[in-house]
Amino acid sequence: MSEVTKQLVVFDFDWSMADQDTDRWIFEVLAPDLRRKMKNLKDEIQWTDLVAQSLREAHARGITKEQILHALQTMPYHPAMVRAVSKLKADGKTTFLCLSNANSVFISTILEAKGLQNLFEEIITNPAEWENSGLLNLRRRVDPSGPQHTCEVGCEELEAFLKRQGVKYDRIVYVGDGSNDFCPILRLTSVDSIYCRSGRGLQRRIEKEGESKGLKCNIRYWGGAWEIEEMFGKL
């Protein structure tokens, strides 16, 4: 393809940018019994609602804002990922977008701890805010009582972002791992790429449904952040 002067890199967060799942991690660290309860209830309660419920239970038993922040700040996050995105950002031709089912507080806390608070043009995720009591109040981005997305989370959000930006990107690179990332990558073209973390839900959906659903973008698999650093170095 011709020289790239403007490109968009879209990141999922859990297990794509970070090396853990934020929703699960804090309870594994601070309240393993709540983590077990979440595992048992995940098929009965919508996931974001379940995390919000678990945060209320954690707060009721005395788990503090400071403990949650510390758990997030020490969550596994590979130095190679910090180097990879920082260099690409500094090169000046890349816009970064985050599409995540985590929440705004979890993501912003981790990014700030890594010095990446200015990385993303937008972070599209579930909203959360601290109450004065120290409770983290979490709610779904899409109000369950209002109109719902017609497809899985990510597709409409990506299209809306591109419309807001009004920019014609030479290519889009999507970095993802989970099955929810499958729908947005169906919007990508033959000049775009999915950097798919191997061995997780997205790879299984690509292998099972990619051809029948008309997946057009280039597919590259990676296992560790050091490989993302290699791949970004060639963009």
Secondary structure, DSSP 8 states (H G I E B T S, - for coil): ----S-EEEEE--TTTTSSS-HHHHHHHHH-HHHHHHHHHHTTTS-HHHHHHHHHHHHHHTT--HHHHHHHHHTS---HHHHHHHHHHHHHSSEEEEEEEEEEHHHHHHHHHHTT-TTS-SEEEEE-EEE-TTS-EEE--SS-TTS---SSSTTHHHHHHHHHHHT---SEEEEEE-SGGGHHHHTT--TT-EEEEETTSHHHHHHHHHTTTTT--SEEEEESSHHHHHHHHTT-
